[in-house]
């Protein structure tokens, strides 16, 4: 497979990402890197489901809030101002938070 930036053939390599080893393809010419989306999704699924964390509900102004663990914030690339939507799954008795895009 050739690099779309410089035309050099990619070389397969590995890299550690959040404690997981992933396969990627690196262009020796320009440093462009490609990661298989399915492999990255599987790593994210393993990391996010790796260990449940207990969180306390805190008060912020007149509202109640649940803070997010740093590892999840880093893994998902979240930042202040990102838009989310929240729903409640009655059968699972669980909140479902969907990450959107930044409102800026």
Secondary structure, 3 states (H helix, E strand, C coil): CECCCCCCEEEEEEEEECCEEEEEEEECCCCCEEECHHHHHHHHHHHHCCCCCCCCEEEECCEEEECCCHHHHHHHCCCCCEEEEEEEECCCCEEEEEEEEECC
